[in-house]
Amino acid sequence: MLTRGLLAGLSLALAAVVGIPGVARAGGPVDCGPDAAWNPSLGTCVIVVTGPTGPGGGGSGGGGGGMSAPIPCRWLTGEVDCQSDFGYWSNTRNCYISPSPATYPPSSPIWQGKYPDGGVYTCYNPWLGSGSTYDFWSPTPPAGPAAPPDPRVLAQQALASMQLRAITMGLVPEAGGGAVGLVGMPNWMWVQNPSQNSWGPITRSATAAGYTVTATAKVQRVVWDMGDGQVVTCGAGTPYRDSYGKSSSPTCGHTYTRQGTHTVRATSHWVVAWSGIGQSGTIPLDLVRTARVTIGEAQVLKQ
């Protein structure tokens, strides 16, 4: 709340306030890829996320520093509430900050050519009237004593909690174990026993300072590099059954034209959509699993 001293001098101080824009407010065995590392004890790819430090840098330094005192929210000669129905207070902009309710097209100059990065925020000072309200772009939530955390950091934390992993490969002929496929015979590929962690959708949230970001991840497609120079893009595929015999897979298959042992790489392309704190975005993530298949020729096998 405004102090009595501030209210008493408000009418005189308003005349000295200048420079506020007047824009109106509008209504191992797995290749985890570059962003993760294989953890043999967990048997999964682990995404390592470092959270932001708190005010003052964080850490456990020596000496008697302790926690720094909270920064007061000030305007003119007194203190104001750091949070209100209008958002959180910015001592730099002398207004309350909140995500803008307006929808600006990508071509709008307010994006400063940075669309869709960052976000558009509204600056509102309830003691100056509508003339003090304006929207502006910022790459991150503007700083303030009660500013929310960076939603992209919370999105990464939500992603890390999902413990996503590469798919379990379904293959005919089977990988290893002495199984041998034949040149010219159809091969089947599919996602074996898909789960939330290996196929999606899976939703997790991360919260800090009372703000929450929610992320949902799912596999968009699986790209099979068959090891012979051919690449096949599929969905979940169709599991093979003995009753299918020599028929081709209706959804995800391949036919080798030469014998040999081939390394098959199945790359699951994840898309993680997140939203919260007035922003939204997507995080692409690729997880890879490999297997080796042996292909022979029928006339060789008969000898």
ABEGO torsion letter per residue (X at the ends): XBBAAAAAAAAAAAAABBGBBABBBBXXABBAEAABBBBAAAGBBBBBBBBBBBBGGEEBBBEAAEBBBBBBBBBEABBBBABBAAEBBBAAAGBBBBBBABBBBAABAAAGGAOABEBBBBBBBAAAEAAABBBBBBABBBBBAABBBBAAAAAAAAAAAAGBBBBBBBBOBBBEGGBBBBBGBBBBBBBBGBBAAAAOBBBBBBBBGGBBBBBBBBBABBBBBAGAGBBBBBBAEBBBBAAAEABBBAABBBBBABBEBBBBBBBBBBBBBBBEGGBBBBBBBBBBBBBBBBBBBAAAAAX
